[in-house]
Amino acid sequence: MGRILSACLLETFLVAAGCSTNKTLTPTGGSRLDGTVEMSYEIGSLQKAEINMEQGLTSARERCRAWGYSDAQPFGGERRTCQASNSYGSIQHLVTVTYQCLGGGRPR
């Protein structure tokens, strides 16, 4: 009985630890020549991210416009890269969304 109770308490803790957290996409890379902007956030393995994708798109558009393009759109989904791990696997990820700059032809 004690093991079952311990397992239930552990499961309850893990679910509670997996609460949603607000994350902001920030510029982390890209290429003016290729017309791509990379926006990222960090997240723990037990966290669930609440992302304001409109904020990310607005930031990507600003970067693209500064490079001479007229707009931007998300391109290719998201990429997760392990930032830290332990014996159970990855415990911290960098999540990156790539945006494609549009219009304007050649960047300034």
Residue pairs with C-beta under 8 A, 6 or more apart in sequence:
14 46
17 46
17 47
18 46
18 47
18 48
19 47
19 48
20 47
20 48
20 49
20 50
21 43
21 47
21 48
21 49
21 50
22 49
22 50
22 52
23 41
23 42
23 43
23 49
23 50
23 51
24 41
24 52
24 55
25 39
25 40
25 41
25 51
25 52
25 53
25 55
25 56
25 59
25 97
26 39
26 40
26 41
26 59
27 37
27 38
27 39
27 59
27 60
27 63
28 38
28 39
28 40
28 94
28 96
29 37
29 38
29 40
29 96
30 36
30 37
30 38
30 63
30 98
30 99
32 67
32 107
33 107
35 64
35 67
35 69
35 100
35 101
35 102
35 107
36 75
36 98
36 99
36 100
36 101
37 59
37 60
37 63
37 64
37 72
37 98
37 99
37 101
38 96
38 97
38 98
38 99
39 56
39 59
39 60
39 96
39 97
39 98
39 99
40 94
40 95
40 96
40 97
41 49
41 51
41 94
41 95
42 83
42 92
42 93
42 94
42 95
43 49
43 92
43 93
43 95
44 91
44 92
44 93
45 89
45 90
45 91
45 92
45 93
49 95
53 74
53 97
56 97
56 99
57 72
57 73
57 74
57 99
60 72
60 99
60 101
61 71
61 72
63 72
63 101
64 70
64 71
64 72
64 99
64 101
64 102
65 71
67 101
67 107
67 108
68 104
68 106
68 107
68 108
69 101
69 102
69 103
69 104
69 107
70 102
70 103
70 104
71 101
71 102
71 103
72 99
72 100
72 101
72 102
73 99
73 100
73 102
74 97
74 98
74 99
74 100
75 98
75 99
75 100
76 98
77 97
78 95
78 96
78 97
79 95
79 96
79 97
79 98
80 93
80 94
80 95
80 96
81 93
81 94
81 95
81 96
82 90
82 92
82 93
83 90
83 92
83 93
83 94
84 90
84 91
84 92
85 91
85 92
101 107
